[in-house]
Amino acid sequence: MMFTGLTFGTIFALYGLTHNIISRDRYSFLVAAVIACAVIPTLIASRFFLPEQNSRCD
């Protein structure tokens, strides 16, 4: 799901840039926002939701 958001977010931003719907500054902001929306939750999840290790040997 995260990769889908990255892909479509950057494609739509690029479409807007190439068709003069958005400016270059707005394009840079949108791409940075799309990347941040994927990276920040991943960092939070990896920090606070680590899997428990089973130390029991069978």
HELIX and SHEET records of a PDB file:
HELIX    1   1 MET A    2  THR A   18  1                                  17    
HELIX    2   2 ARG A   24  PHE A   48  1                                  25    
END                                                                             
